Amino acid sequence: MLQYKVVELGDVTDETIEEALNGLTAQGWKFDTLQFAMRDSSRRPAMAFVIFTKEVD
């Protein structure tokens, strides 16, 4: 069975993305997708969602 984990990042920087990726992959999770939520008035993302998967029995 495939299990999913979603990490919401309210502060979207290279450091917070790296922290999420490195922290959860070290725990055995596999990176799946990175989605950005944009604001209309800015070119920077307002939030990011990092999605991981893991096979469980």
N, CA, C and O atoms as a Tinker XYZ file with bonds, in Angstrom:
   228  protein
     1  N      0.846000   -1.178000    0.000000    73     2
     2  CA     0.000000    0.000000    0.000000    64     1     3
     3  C      0.894000    1.244000    0.000000    63     2     4     5
     4  O      1.929000    1.280000    0.665000    81     3
     5  N      0.484000    2.237000   -0.740000    73     3     6
     6  CA     1.235000    3.479000   -0.845000    64     5     7
     7  C      0.680000    4.493000    0.145000    63     6     8     9
     8  O     -0.524000    4.748000    0.174000    81     7
     9  N      1.559000    5.068000    0.952000    73     7    10
    10  CA     1.170000    6.084000    1.930000    64     9    11
    11  C      1.733000    7.425000    1.467000    63    10    12    13
    12  O      2.846000    7.497000    0.946000    81    11
    13  N      0.949000    8.487000    1.665000    73    11    14
    14  CA     1.353000    9.832000    1.265000    64    13    15
    15  C      1.594000   10.713000    2.483000    63    14    16    17
    16  O      0.971000   10.535000    3.529000    81    15
    17  N      2.510000   11.664000    2.329000    73    15    18
    18  CA     2.756000   12.675000    3.362000    64    17    19
    19  C      2.848000   14.017000    2.638000    63    18    20    21
    20  O      3.575000   14.154000    1.654000    81    19
    21  N      2.105000   15.003000    3.135000    73    19    22
    22  CA     2.103000   16.341000    2.543000    64    21    23
    23  C      2.666000   17.315000    3.571000    63    22    24    25
    24  O      2.197000   17.369000    4.708000    81    23
    25  N      3.672000   18.081000    3.167000    73    23    26
    26  CA     4.278000   19.084000    4.032000    64    25    27
    27  C      3.943000   20.453000    3.448000    63    26    28    29
    28  O      4.241000   20.736000    2.288000    81    27
    29  N      3.323000   21.295000    4.263000    73    27    30
    30  CA     2.958000   22.641000    3.849000    64    29    31
    31  C      4.050000   23.612000    4.298000    63    30    32    33
    32  O      4.424000   23.645000    5.470000    81    31
    33  N      4.547000   24.389000    3.362000    73    31    34
    34  CA     5.563000   25.393000    3.672000    64    33    35
    35  C      4.950000   26.771000    3.512000    63    34    36    37
    36  O      4.600000   27.169000    2.402000    81    35
    37  N      4.818000   27.498000    4.602000    73    35    38
    38  CA     4.284000   28.856000    4.556000    64    37    39
    39  C      5.347000   29.876000    4.205000    63    38    40    41
    40  O      5.051000   30.939000    3.658000    81    39
    41  N      6.587000   29.545000    4.524000    73    39    42
    42  CA     7.738000   30.379000    4.190000    64    41    43
    43  C      8.497000   29.643000    3.093000    63    42    44    45
    44  O      9.211000   28.681000    3.377000    81    43
    45  N      8.355000   30.078000    1.853000    73    43    46
    46  CA     8.928000   29.354000    0.713000    64    45    47
    47  C     10.279000   29.953000    0.350000    63    46    48    49
    48  O     10.361000   30.985000   -0.316000    81    47
    49  N     11.336000   29.286000    0.800000    73    47    50
    50  CA    12.703000   29.669000    0.455000    64    49    51
    51  C     13.449000   28.406000    0.066000    63    50    52    53
    52  O     12.967000   27.296000    0.292000    81    51
    53  N     14.622000   28.575000   -0.517000    73    51    54
    54  CA    15.412000   27.403000   -0.855000    64    53    55
    55  C     15.775000   26.610000    0.401000    63    54    56    57
    56  O     15.847000   25.382000    0.360000    81    55
    57  N     16.004000   27.305000    1.515000    73    55    58
    58  CA    16.371000   26.618000    2.756000    64    57    59
    59  C     15.211000   25.777000    3.301000    63    58    60    61
    60  O     15.432000   24.645000    3.733000    81    59
    61  N     13.981000   26.304000    3.289000    73    59    62
    62  CA    12.850000   25.539000    3.827000    64    61    63
    63  C     12.518000   24.343000    2.935000    63    62    64    65
    64  O     12.128000   23.288000    3.433000    81    63
    65  N     12.669000   24.503000    1.627000    73    63    66
    66  CA    12.430000   23.386000    0.715000    64    65    67
    67  C     13.487000   22.307000    0.924000    63    66    68    69
    68  O     13.154000   21.124000    1.006000    81    67
    69  N     14.760000   22.702000    1.011000    73    67    70
    70  CA    15.844000   21.741000    1.264000    64    69    71
    71  C     15.641000   21.012000    2.585000    63    70    72    73
    72  O     15.856000   19.803000    2.668000    81    71
    73  N     15.231000   21.735000    3.609000    73    71    74
    74  CA    15.007000   21.141000    4.928000    64    73    75
    75  C     13.916000   20.063000    4.867000    63    74    76    77
    76  O     14.069000   18.981000    5.432000    81    75
    77  N     12.829000   20.372000    4.182000    73    75    78
    78  CA    11.743000   19.396000    4.042000    64    77    79
    79  C     12.205000   18.180000    3.247000    63    78    80    81
    80  O     11.942000   17.044000    3.641000    81    79
    81  N     12.885000   18.411000    2.138000    73    79    82
    82  CA    13.350000   17.299000    1.299000    64    81    83
    83  C     14.367000   16.427000    2.027000    63    82    84    85
    84  O     14.228000   15.204000    2.057000    81    83
    85  N     15.381000   17.044000    2.610000    73    83    86
    86  CA    16.431000   16.280000    3.291000    64    85    87
    87  C     15.912000   15.579000    4.543000    63    86    88    89
    88  O     16.298000   14.442000    4.817000    81    87
    89  N     15.047000   16.238000    5.302000    73    87    90
    90  CA    14.540000   15.652000    6.534000    64    89    91
    91  C     13.679000   14.427000    6.295000    63    90    92    93
    92  O     13.852000   13.412000    6.970000    81    91
    93  N     12.757000   14.500000    5.350000    73    91    94
    94  CA    11.842000   13.380000    5.146000    64    93    95
    95  C     12.446000   12.251000    4.315000    63    94    96    97
    96  O     12.110000   11.087000    4.533000    81    95
    97  N     13.325000   12.565000    3.373000    73    95    98
    98  CA    13.977000   11.478000    2.642000    64    97    99
    99  C     14.912000   10.697000    3.561000    63    98   100   101
   100  O     15.117000    9.501000    3.355000    81    99
   101  N     15.477000   11.350000    4.562000    73    99   102
   102  CA    16.313000   10.646000    5.548000    64   101   103
   103  C     15.472000    9.691000    6.397000    63   102   104   105
   104  O     16.000000    8.729000    6.956000    81   103
   105  N     14.163000    9.953000    6.494000    73   103   106
   106  CA    13.256000    9.087000    7.244000    64   105   107
   107  C     12.644000    7.988000    6.376000    63   106   108   109
   108  O     11.783000    7.240000    6.838000    81   107
   109  N     13.084000    7.888000    5.124000    73   107   110
   110  CA    12.602000    6.826000    4.251000    64   109   111
   111  C     11.495000    7.225000    3.286000    63   110   112   113
   112  O     11.029000    6.390000    2.511000    81   111
   113  N     11.067000    8.473000    3.316000    73   111   114
   114  CA    10.043000    8.948000    2.389000    64   113   115
   115  C     10.686000    9.251000    1.044000    63   114   116   117
   116  O     11.848000    9.654000    0.989000    81   115
   117  N      9.946000    9.061000   -0.036000    73   115   118
   118  CA    10.434000    9.368000   -1.382000    64   117   119
   119  C      9.717000   10.604000   -1.904000    63   118   120   121
   120  O      8.493000   10.705000   -1.834000    81   119
   121  N     10.495000   11.539000   -2.426000    73   119   122
   122  CA     9.928000   12.770000   -2.981000    64   121   123
   123  C      9.039000   12.425000   -4.166000    63   122   124   125
   124  O      9.407000   11.615000   -5.017000    81   123
   125  N      7.854000   13.052000   -4.212000    73   123   126
   126  CA     6.917000   12.822000   -5.306000    64   125   127
   127  C      6.676000   14.101000   -6.111000    63   126   128   129
   128  O      6.904000   14.129000   -7.320000    81   127
   129  N      6.218000   15.151000   -5.443000    73   127   130
   130  CA     5.807000   16.366000   -6.156000    64   129   131
   131  C      6.032000   17.608000   -5.301000    63   130   132   133
   132  O      5.999000   17.549000   -4.072000    81   131
   133  N      6.260000   18.724000   -5.971000    73   131   134
   134  CA     6.335000   20.033000   -5.319000    64   133   135
   135  C      5.352000   20.952000   -6.033000    63   134   136   137
   136  O      5.477000   21.187000   -7.235000    81   135
   137  N      4.361000   21.480000   -5.285000    73   135   138
   138  CA     3.347000   22.371000   -5.847000    64   137   139
   139  C      3.450000   23.740000   -5.185000    63   138   140   141
   140  O      3.611000   23.838000   -3.969000    81   139
   141  N      3.356000   24.789000   -5.988000    73   139   142
   142  CA     3.399000   26.142000   -5.465000    64   141   143
   143  C      2.019000   26.782000   -5.550000    63   142   144   145
   144  O      1.297000   26.590000   -6.528000    81   143
   145  N      1.658000   27.545000   -4.521000    73   143   146
   146  CA     0.441000   28.354000   -4.524000    64   145   147
   147  C      0.883000   29.798000   -4.689000    63   146   148   149
   148  O      1.615000   30.332000   -3.856000    81   147
   149  N      0.438000   30.421000   -5.761000    73   147   150
   150  CA     0.897000   31.766000   -6.104000    64   149   151
   151  C     -0.118000   32.825000   -5.682000    63   150   152   153
   152  O     -1.317000   32.562000   -5.585000    81   151
   153  N      0.396000   34.023000   -5.436000    73   151   154
   154  CA    -0.445000   35.205000   -5.233000    64   153   155
   155  C     -0.571000   35.922000   -6.568000    63   154   156   157
   156  O      0.341000   35.879000   -7.393000    81   155
   157  N     -1.686000   36.569000   -6.772000    73   155   158
   158  CA    -1.886000   37.325000   -8.014000    64   157   159
   159  C     -0.957000   38.529000   -8.100000    63   158   160   161
   160  O     -0.517000   38.908000   -9.185000    81   159
   161  N     -0.662000   39.125000   -6.948000    73   159   162
   162  CA     0.091000   40.379000   -6.948000    64   161   163
   163  C      1.604000   40.198000   -6.820000    63   162   164   165
   164  O      2.333000   41.188000   -6.760000    81   163
   165  N      2.089000   38.959000   -6.776000    73   163   166
   166  CA     3.516000   38.738000   -6.555000    64   165   167
   167  C      4.024000   37.599000   -7.430000    63   166   168   169
   168  O      3.267000   36.712000   -7.824000    81   167
   169  N      5.294000   37.640000   -7.719000    73   167   170
   170  CA     5.914000   36.557000   -8.494000    64   169   171
   171  C      6.437000   35.454000   -7.589000    63   170   172   173
   172  O      6.762000   34.366000   -8.064000    81   171
   173  N      6.524000   35.725000   -6.270000    73   171   174
   174  CA     6.984000   34.717000   -5.316000    64   173   175
   175  C      5.805000   33.871000   -4.850000    63   174   176   177
   176  O      4.698000   34.384000   -4.688000    81   175
   177  N      6.036000   32.583000   -4.635000    73   175   178
   178  CA     4.944000   31.741000   -4.148000    64   177   179
   179  C      4.539000   32.118000   -2.722000    63   178   180   181
   180  O      5.382000   32.464000   -1.894000    81   179
   181  N      3.253000   32.045000   -2.455000    73   179   182
   182  CA     2.736000   32.311000   -1.120000    64   181   183
   183  C      2.940000   31.086000   -0.222000    63   182   184   185
   184  O      3.204000   31.222000    0.973000    81   183
   185  N      2.818000   29.903000   -0.800000    73   183   186
   186  CA     2.971000   28.644000   -0.069000    64   185   187
   187  C      3.507000   27.592000   -1.028000    63   186   188   189
   188  O      3.478000   27.750000   -2.248000    81   187
   189  N      3.999000   26.507000   -0.426000    73   187   190
   190  CA     4.399000   25.355000   -1.222000    64   189   191
   191  C      3.943000   24.096000   -0.497000    63   190   192   193
   192  O      3.886000   24.055000    0.732000    81   191
   193  N      3.621000   23.079000   -1.271000    73   191   194
   194  CA     3.242000   21.781000   -0.734000    64   193   195
   195  C      4.215000   20.756000   -1.296000    63   194   196   197
   196  O      4.307000   20.573000   -2.510000    81   195
   197  N      4.944000   20.087000   -0.401000    73   195   198
   198  CA     5.902000   19.071000   -0.812000    64   197   199
   199  C      5.259000   17.724000   -0.494000    63   198   200   201
   200  O      4.879000   17.472000    0.649000    81   199
   201  N      5.137000   16.868000   -1.491000    73   199   202
   202  CA     4.441000   15.597000   -1.347000    64   201   203
   203  C      5.445000   14.455000   -1.443000    63   202   204   205
   204  O      6.282000   14.401000   -2.343000    81   203
   205  N      5.328000   13.543000   -0.477000    73   203   206
   206  CA     6.202000   12.371000   -0.393000    64   205   207
   207  C      5.350000   11.111000   -0.371000    63   206   208   209
   208  O      4.167000   11.146000   -0.030000    81   207
   209  N      5.972000    9.999000   -0.741000    73   207   210
   210  CA     5.299000    8.693000   -0.672000    64   209   211
   211  C      6.192000    7.686000    0.023000    63   210   212   213
   212  O      7.410000    7.853000    0.094000    81   211
   213  N      5.560000    6.630000    0.538000    73   211   214
   214  CA     6.296000    5.530000    1.164000    64   213   215
   215  C      5.473000    4.261000    1.028000    63   214   216   217
   216  O      4.259000    4.282000    1.234000    81   215
   217  N      6.118000    3.164000    0.685000    73   215   218
   218  CA     5.444000    1.858000    0.629000    64   217   219
   219  C      5.344000    1.301000    2.050000    63   218   220   221
   220  O      6.342000    1.236000    2.768000    81   219
   221  N      4.142000    0.904000    2.449000    73   219   222
   222  CA     3.921000    0.283000    3.744000    64   221   223
   223  C      3.182000   -1.031000    3.556000    63   222   224   225
   224  O      2.447000   -1.208000    2.584000    81   223
   225  N      3.379000   -1.937000    4.480000    73   223   226
   226  CA     2.693000   -3.245000    4.406000    64   225   227
   227  C      1.317000   -3.191000    4.999000    63   226   228
   228  O      0.612000   -4.201000    5.016000    81   227
